[in-house]
Structures are given as structure tokens and as C-alpha cells.
Amino acid sequence: MRPPIHYVSAEEALSVVQSGNRVFVQGSAQTPSYMMKKLAEQKDRLQDVELVNISVYGDMVVDKPEYQGHFHINSLFVSASIREAVQAGRADYVPVFLSEIPELFKQGILPIDVAIVHVSVPDAHGYCSLGVSVDIARSAVNTARYVIAQVNPNVPRTHGDGLIHVNRFHAMVYQEAPLHEARFGEKSGEAENKIGAYIAGMIEDRSTLQMGIGAIPDAVLRCLGNHKDLGVHTEMFSDGIIDLVENDIINNKYKAIHPNKSVVGFALGTKRLYDYVNDNPAFAFLDIDYVNESSVIRRNPKMVAINSAVEIDLTGQVCADSIGTFQYSGIGGQMDFMRGAALSPGGKPIIALPARTAKGISRIVPFLKTGAGVVTTRGHIHYVVTEYGIAYLYGKNLRQRAKALIDIAHPDDRELLEKAAHERFKIFPVE
């Protein structure tokens, strides 16, 4: 029999938060926006409350100038919701591999006083689910002194590590609201579709995929209709996976670990996706310190990791988290999977990016912008794909790399890149 459930107001639940506390906030589709709004309303009694999170969606409220001194976001990933606050100095960013964030909680480097999570309604046994955002939330719940749950019937009940008994919650607040949604496939254009076709041609049957979310991963997925027996072991996925699962193209039959299941840390997409994974045993939402552990990833043969970049220099250094000094996102799990795929038998670590930005600026550059962060090093790079082709850099010297990358740059940018390569590496004749 399910234990009796007692709901309280948000004000009562949040009374446990005290000045100087560190508060974890669940992210992505399940960012508890209602609770953030209610927390902001308590600013007059609170000082120096630190909030930690990864990618968050919706209005965080507390990142606005009027809340300075009361709340401070110390983010482990920079998403659009807090980008302006980080740039303005009202919020901070911690560079860290996604796989290692749980260790910050477990080792007491970032001890959590209060965790605010967004969960499904309790089942017959009293268990709620972290839904489509298990990722680092599982470890935060395990280590926090107090856990507050925003309980929402729209949160799907997912299988894996995300089940939490109601006895673990200090307080439960009932609030029905839609989950945050994102539509990535709609953003793809000609360049993304060409890149998707190139990458699909690199993927062998029985491969295991890490494809992330965004226009390029969705373009890749749309090109896999003739593939067979693919598996999924990924940090995240979106709607693009659904049709491939329903058509038995993704079936996970040949994975070395977790066969017959798609392994994921979190999902972000539309209501169609959230309904699809609800109580679906074909998906395992697991703790990110396992999903993104390179020694785990490498156990799947033919592991294909597809990741994006802001820019890449002629030596193969990949900037994926910043535009110069502007902190655009974070390290995330790119290196976790780039390394895991590189160590997998037959694996392919891929960096995919359009040759130019929307403003017509080359993404293949002689030097990264001043202040740009290197997420994937030149020692870890293997494949780079643009709409102009595929460059294989692993084992290549600097001159060979420069030539290969120039070959897949936009044709109008190649002359300037060749001049830069000549000045640095003494290659290409320059008149």
C-alpha cells in the first residue's frame, strides 16, 4: 500500500533554505520554474544563497540584478537562461567534465544543503521519478541534507536510477505544469543536412551512438533509415530517436553493456518524447557518473560519438564552450564521449560543424579566438566533418592536419587559411 502523501505550500517547503546555503536545482526539461519563482519571493529573508545546476530552461528569476546579494548562481554549465547573468558577472561558471560533477557532491567539494527537484507523482509503492533528467540530479539527491520535490503529473516515470521514495523528501509541493520543450530538428538547413549524410555514411550497422541534441544530430538520425541494429549509449537525446526505435533500426541488440536498452542521462525535446519514454522499459535513465564514464563507454564496440564545436584551429584544437571570452555553454560531456569512442574497438569520435557561422565567418581558423576554451585537445581529435567533407586528423602531423582541415573549409575561406598555414607551417605556395 502506498504511504500517505502530504503536500505543503511552496513557502513552507522552502523555509528550510537558509542564508549561506548551497542549493541544487534540477535542470533541462525539468527545471522547477515554479519553485524558482517562489524561492525568489523569499529574497528579503535570504542572503548569499548559492544555486548550482547544469543546463536550465525557462526563467530562473533569481539571476536578475535585483536579486544580487540574495542569490548567486554558480553553474556547472552555461545555458541560454543564465548566459547574460554570467557575462554580466552576476553568475559564475565552473569548468568540469559532466562525468565528474557527482564527485563534487560526493567528496564535499560542493556539498549540497538543499536539492530542489521536479518529479512524477508517487506510484503505488511510494516512488517518484526524476523523469527525463536523472543526470547529476541523482547524486544531488543522494548527498543533499534536505530534498524538496515539486510533484507534477506531467513528469514521466522513467526506468533506471531516477526512482526516489517519498520518505526521502523533506517536503513535497504539488504543482501541475508542462515540462520545458525544445525543437531541434526544425533548425537544420542545407549545411546540417549534408553533414548528417556524411556522418550517416560513417556509421556501420551494429554501432552504438552518442548523438546529443541539436540540428546536426537530428540530421544524422534522419539519414539512418537504411541502417540496422543500432544501439544508443548517450548523455542525452531528443525526438529524433523515436522513429528509429519504432522502425527497429535502434534496438540495442548488439551492445556489449545494457543490451536491448537505450542508455541515457537526460532527454530534452517535445511532449511527444516525454510521453514516449513514460514507463518505457526500453530506456534506462542512469546516473551521469556512469553514463559518461569513458571506461564504460569504451566497452561498446563501434561506439560513434558525434559532438559539435564553435570553432577549430588548423592544428585540431576544438573550442566548444565559448566565443572568445564569452562563455556560451560548458565543457559538458564532449570529452567523456570523445575519449570513450576513441578507445572503443572500431569506435569513431566525430566533431561536426558547419564550415561557417550564420554570419558567414569561418569556423575553421588559423588560431582560436583570444580567450577561447579548448574542450577537445589536438591530441584527442580524430574525425572532423563539415558540409564539404570529412577530415581524419588522428596520427597526422600539424602540416597534414592543416591541409585536411582547409580541404573541408568553405571554398571562399581557403585562400586565407592557406596563407596562414604557409606562414606557420611553410606549406602551400604563396605568390
matplotlib code that plots the C-alpha trace (Angstrom):
import matplotlib.pyplot as plt

x = [0.0, 1.3, 2.2, 0.0, 1.2, 1.3, 1.7, 2.7, 2.8, 6.0, 6.5, 6.5, 8.8, 11.3, 11.5, 14.3, 16.6, 18.7, 21.2, 24.6, 23.1, 24.1, 21.0, 21.0, 18.4, 17.4, 17.7, 16.8, 13.2, 12.5, 13.9, 11.4, 10.4, 7.5, 9.8, 12.4, 9.7, 8.6, 12.2, 12.8, 9.8, 11.7, 14.7, 14.1, 14.9, 17.9, 21.5, 24.2, 22.3, 24.3, 22.5, 24.2, 22.9, 23.8, 21.7, 18.5, 15.4, 12.9, 13.1, 15.4, 14.2, 17.0, 19.7, 18.3, 20.1, 17.6, 18.5, 22.2, 23.4, 20.4, 21.1, 24.1, 24.1, 27.3, 26.6, 28.3, 27.1, 26.0, 22.7, 20.7, 18.7, 21.7, 24.1, 23.6, 24.0, 27.3, 28.6, 27.5, 29.2, 26.1, 26.6, 29.7, 30.7, 32.6, 34.6, 34.2, 33.6, 30.0, 31.0, 32.9, 30.2, 28.7, 32.2, 32.0, 28.9, 30.2, 33.6, 32.2, 33.9, 30.5, 28.3, 24.6, 22.5, 19.1, 18.2, 15.1, 13.9, 10.9, 9.4, 6.5, 3.6, 4.3, 3.5, 1.7, 4.9, 5.6, 8.3, 8.6, 10.7, 13.3, 11.7, 13.8, 16.6, 18.4, 21.9, 23.5, 20.2, 20.5, 23.8, 22.5, 19.5, 21.8, 24.1, 21.8, 20.8, 17.3, 15.4, 12.3, 10.2, 7.9, 5.5, 3.9, 1.7, 3.2, 6.6, 7.1, 8.0, 11.3, 13.2, 16.7, 18.3, 15.7, 13.3, 13.1, 10.9, 8.7, 10.3, 13.5, 11.7, 11.8, 8.8, 6.6, 4.8, 2.1, 2.2, 0.9, 2.7, 4.0, 7.7, 10.1, 10.2, 12.8, 12.5, 15.9, 15.2, 13.4, 16.6, 18.5, 19.4, 21.3, 24.7, 23.4, 21.7, 24.9, 26.8, 24.2, 24.5, 28.3, 28.2, 25.5, 27.8, 30.5, 28.2, 28.3, 25.4, 25.6, 27.2, 26.4, 25.6, 26.1, 24.4, 23.4, 20.7, 20.7, 20.3, 23.2, 22.4, 18.8, 20.0, 22.2, 19.3, 17.1, 19.7, 19.8, 16.7, 18.6, 20.8, 20.3, 20.7, 22.0, 22.4, 22.3, 24.5, 24.4, 24.5, 21.2, 18.8, 15.7, 12.7, 14.9, 15.4, 11.7, 11.1, 14.3, 13.2, 9.8, 11.2, 13.6, 16.7, 17.7, 17.1, 20.3, 20.6, 24.4, 25.6, 28.2, 26.6, 22.9, 21.8, 18.2, 18.1, 18.9, 21.1, 20.8, 21.4, 18.7, 16.3, 15.1, 12.5, 8.8, 5.8, 5.9, 9.3, 8.2, 5.1, 7.2, 9.7, 7.0, 7.1, 9.0, 11.4, 13.4, 15.1, 17.4, 17.9, 21.1, 23.4, 25.8, 28.9, 28.2, 26.7, 29.6, 32.4, 34.9, 35.8, 32.1, 31.6, 34.6, 33.0, 30.6, 32.3, 31.8, 31.0, 30.3, 30.4, 29.0, 29.8, 29.7, 32.1, 32.2, 35.5, 38.5, 42.0, 44.4, 46.1, 42.9, 42.1, 38.4, 36.6, 33.1, 32.1, 32.9, 33.1, 36.3, 35.9, 32.1, 31.1, 28.4, 28.0, 30.3, 32.7, 29.8, 30.3, 32.1, 35.5, 33.9, 32.5, 35.3, 37.7, 35.3, 34.7, 38.4, 39.1, 36.2, 37.0, 36.1, 34.9, 34.7, 34.9, 33.5, 33.4, 30.8, 30.3, 29.1, 32.1, 30.8, 28.7, 25.3, 27.1, 29.5, 32.5, 34.8, 34.6, 37.9, 40.5, 44.3, 44.1, 41.2, 39.9, 41.6, 40.1, 38.5, 38.5, 39.8, 37.4, 38.7, 42.5, 44.5, 45.7, 42.1, 40.8, 40.0, 37.3, 36.1, 33.1, 31.7, 29.3, 32.4, 33.6, 35.5, 38.9, 40.7, 43.4, 44.4, 48.1, 48.6, 51.3, 50.5, 51.1, 48.9, 46.1, 46.2, 45.8, 43.0, 41.0, 41.5, 40.0, 36.7, 36.6, 34.3, 35.8, 35.9, 37.9, 40.6, 42.9, 43.3, 43.7, 46.4, 48.3, 48.1, 49.2, 52.2, 53.3, 53.1, 54.0, 55.7, 53.2, 51.2, 52.9, 52.0, 52.5]
y = [0.0, 3.4, 5.5, 8.6, 11.7, 15.0, 18.1, 21.5, 25.0, 26.1, 28.7, 26.1, 23.7, 26.5, 27.6, 25.0, 27.2, 29.4, 32.2, 30.9, 27.5, 25.8, 24.7, 22.3, 22.9, 20.2, 21.2, 20.8, 19.8, 19.6, 22.9, 23.5, 27.0, 27.3, 26.6, 29.1, 31.8, 31.0, 31.0, 34.4, 35.7, 34.9, 37.1, 39.5, 36.8, 35.3, 36.3, 34.6, 31.6, 29.7, 27.8, 25.0, 23.5, 22.3, 23.3, 25.1, 26.2, 28.9, 32.0, 31.4, 34.8, 34.9, 35.7, 39.2, 42.3, 42.9, 39.6, 40.2, 39.6, 37.4, 34.6, 33.7, 31.1, 29.0, 27.0, 23.8, 24.5, 27.8, 27.6, 30.4, 31.1, 32.3, 33.3, 37.1, 36.8, 35.0, 37.6, 40.4, 38.9, 38.2, 34.4, 32.1, 29.1, 26.0, 24.2, 20.5, 17.3, 16.2, 12.8, 14.2, 16.5, 13.9, 13.6, 17.3, 16.5, 13.2, 14.4, 17.5, 19.9, 21.3, 19.9, 20.3, 21.7, 21.6, 19.9, 21.1, 18.5, 18.1, 14.6, 12.5, 11.6, 8.7, 5.2, 2.5, 1.8, 5.5, 6.1, 9.2, 9.5, 12.2, 11.8, 12.8, 14.5, 11.9, 13.1, 14.8, 15.1, 11.5, 12.3, 15.6, 13.9, 11.2, 13.7, 16.7, 17.3, 18.3, 17.4, 19.4, 17.9, 19.8, 17.0, 17.2, 14.7, 15.7, 14.3, 10.9, 7.9, 6.6, 3.4, 3.4, 5.4, 8.1, 6.5, 8.2, 7.2, 9.8, 9.2, 10.8, 14.2, 16.8, 18.4, 17.9, 20.6, 19.7, 21.9, 20.8, 22.4, 21.4, 20.4, 22.7, 21.7, 22.2, 21.6, 21.0, 19.3, 22.4, 24.4, 22.3, 23.7, 22.6, 22.5, 20.4, 18.0, 17.5, 16.9, 14.5, 12.5, 12.4, 11.1, 8.6, 7.1, 6.7, 4.7, 0.9, -1.4, -2.6, 0.7, 2.3, 6.0, 9.1, 11.8, 14.6, 17.1, 19.8, 20.3, 18.2, 15.1, 15.2, 15.5, 12.4, 10.5, 11.3, 9.7, 6.4, 4.8, 2.1, 1.1, -2.0, -2.9, 0.3, 0.9, 4.0, 5.0, 8.7, 11.6, 13.0, 12.6, 14.3, 13.4, 12.2, 8.9, 7.9, 6.9, 4.8, 2.9, 2.3, 1.0, -1.4, 0.5, 1.3, -1.9, -2.2, -5.9, -5.9, -3.6, -5.1, -3.5, -2.9, -4.8, -4.2, -0.8, 2.8, 4.3, 8.0, 10.6, 13.1, 13.8, 17.1, 17.6, 17.8, 16.3, 13.5, 12.5, 12.7, 10.6, 8.1, 7.4, 7.4, 3.9, 2.6, -0.2, 0.2, 3.3, 3.4, 6.8, 6.4, 8.5, 10.6, 9.4, 6.0, 7.0, 9.4, 7.3, 6.7, 3.2, 2.3, 3.9, 2.1, -1.3, -0.9, -1.8, 0.6, 3.5, 6.6, 9.9, 12.9, 16.3, 19.9, 22.9, 26.6, 26.7, 24.5, 25.7, 24.3, 22.0, 20.3, 22.2, 22.3, 25.2, 24.1, 26.1, 29.8, 32.5, 34.2, 35.2, 35.0, 31.9, 30.3, 26.8, 24.5, 21.5, 19.1, 15.6, 16.1, 14.8, 11.9, 10.5, 11.6, 9.6, 6.7, 6.3, 6.6, 3.7, 1.6, -1.2, 0.3, 3.5, 6.9, 10.2, 12.9, 16.7, 18.1, 21.7, 23.9, 25.5, 28.9, 30.7, 32.2, 35.5, 34.0, 33.7, 30.6, 28.1, 26.6, 29.2, 29.7, 30.4, 30.1, 33.5, 35.1, 33.7, 30.7, 27.4, 24.2, 21.4, 18.7, 18.8, 18.3, 15.0, 13.7, 14.8, 12.1, 13.0, 16.5, 16.8, 19.9, 20.1, 20.0, 16.6, 14.6, 15.2, 12.5, 14.0, 11.2, 10.3, 13.3, 15.9, 19.6, 20.3, 17.3, 18.4, 22.0, 20.6, 18.3, 21.0, 23.5, 21.0, 20.9, 24.7, 26.9, 27.4, 31.2, 30.9, 28.5, 31.1, 32.9, 29.7, 28.6, 31.8, 31.3, 27.7, 28.8, 31.4, 28.9, 25.5, 26.6, 24.7, 25.8, 28.0, 31.7, 34.2]
z = [0.0, -0.9, 2.2, 2.8, 0.8, 2.5, 0.3, 1.6, 0.1, -1.7, 1.1, 3.8, 1.8, 1.0, 4.6, 5.1, 2.8, 4.9, 4.2, 3.1, 1.8, -1.4, -3.3, -6.2, -8.9, -11.3, -15.0, -18.6, -19.3, -15.6, -14.4, -11.5, -12.6, -10.2, -7.2, -8.5, -8.7, -5.1, -3.9, -5.5, -3.5, -0.3, -1.1, 1.8, 4.4, 2.5, 1.8, -0.1, -1.2, -3.9, -6.6, -8.6, -11.7, -15.2, -18.2, -17.1, -19.1, -18.5, -16.3, -13.4, -11.9, -9.2, -11.9, -12.3, -11.0, -8.2, -6.6, -6.2, -2.7, -2.0, -4.6, -6.7, -9.5, -9.6, -12.7, -13.9, -17.5, -19.1, -20.9, -22.5, -19.4, -17.4, -20.2, -19.8, -16.0, -16.3, -18.8, -16.6, -13.6, -11.6, -12.0, -12.3, -14.2, -13.0, -15.8, -15.2, -17.1, -16.8, -15.7, -12.7, -11.3, -9.0, -7.4, -6.5, -4.4, -3.0, -2.0, -0.3, -2.8, -3.5, -0.6, -1.2, 1.6, -0.2, -3.5, -5.4, -7.9, -10.2, -10.0, -11.1, -8.8, -6.4, -7.7, -5.7, -3.8, -2.9, -5.5, -7.6, -10.7, -11.7, -15.1, -18.1, -16.1, -14.0, -15.0, -11.9, -10.1, -8.7, -7.0, -5.7, -4.1, -2.6, -0.9, 0.0, 3.6, 2.5, -0.6, -1.8, -4.6, -7.0, -7.8, -11.3, -13.0, -16.3, -15.4, -17.0, -14.9, -16.4, -15.7, -14.3, -11.5, -11.1, -8.6, -5.2, -2.4, -0.8, 2.5, 1.1, 0.6, 3.3, 1.7, -1.4, -3.3, -5.8, -9.0, -12.4, -15.3, -18.7, -19.0, -20.8, -24.5, -27.3, -31.0, -32.6, -36.0, -37.2, -37.1, -39.6, -43.0, -46.1, -44.3, -41.4, -43.7, -45.8, -42.6, -41.4, -44.7, -44.4, -40.8, -41.6, -44.2, -41.5, -39.2, -39.6, -38.7, -35.1, -34.0, -30.7, -30.9, -28.8, -30.8, -28.4, -29.3, -31.9, -35.6, -36.7, -34.5, -35.7, -39.3, -38.7, -37.3, -40.3, -42.6, -40.8, -42.2, -44.0, -41.1, -39.0, -35.3, -33.9, -30.2, -28.0, -25.1, -24.9, -22.5, -24.0, -26.9, -28.4, -30.6, -33.5, -31.8, -31.7, -35.4, -35.4, -32.3, -33.7, -37.0, -35.2, -36.5, -33.0, -31.0, -28.9, -29.7, -30.2, -27.4, -25.0, -22.0, -21.3, -24.4, -25.5, -23.8, -24.8, -22.1, -21.4, -18.7, -19.8, -22.6, -24.0, -26.7, -27.1, -25.3, -27.8, -26.5, -22.9, -23.5, -25.4, -22.6, -19.9, -18.3, -21.4, -20.3, -23.5, -22.0, -19.0, -17.5, -15.4, -13.2, -15.3, -13.5, -15.1, -18.4, -19.2, -17.7, -20.5, -19.2, -19.5, -22.9, -24.5, -23.7, -26.5, -29.8, -32.8, -30.5, -32.5, -30.7, -32.5, -31.0, -32.2, -31.9, -32.1, -34.0, -34.7, -35.4, -38.0, -35.5, -34.4, -31.2, -30.6, -28.9, -28.0, -24.9, -25.6, -28.3, -27.4, -23.7, -23.9, -22.0, -24.3, -22.8, -20.9, -21.2, -20.6, -21.8, -25.0, -23.8, -21.9, -25.1, -27.5, -25.3, -24.8, -28.5, -29.3, -27.0, -28.3, -30.8, -34.1, -32.5, -34.2, -32.3, -34.5, -34.3, -36.7, -37.5, -40.4, -42.2, -41.5, -38.9, -39.8, -40.3, -42.8, -40.6, -41.0, -38.1, -39.3, -38.2, -38.0, -34.3, -31.8, -30.6, -27.7, -24.5, -26.3, -24.3, -25.7, -24.9, -27.1, -27.4, -30.6, -29.0, -28.8, -32.2, -34.8, -37.3, -38.3, -40.6, -42.4, -45.3, -47.5, -46.4, -43.8, -42.4, -40.5, -38.2, -35.9, -36.4, -38.7, -38.2, -38.0, -41.7, -42.7, -40.3, -41.7, -45.3, -44.3, -42.5, -45.3, -47.7, -45.7, -45.1, -47.1, -50.5, -50.1, -46.9, -48.1, -49.6, -46.3, -44.4, -46.9, -46.3, -42.6, -43.0, -45.1, -42.5, -39.7, -41.3, -44.5, -46.7, -49.8, -52.3, -51.8, -54.7]

ax = plt.figure().add_subplot(projection="3d")
ax.plot(x, y, z, "-o")
ax.set_aspect("equal")
plt.show()
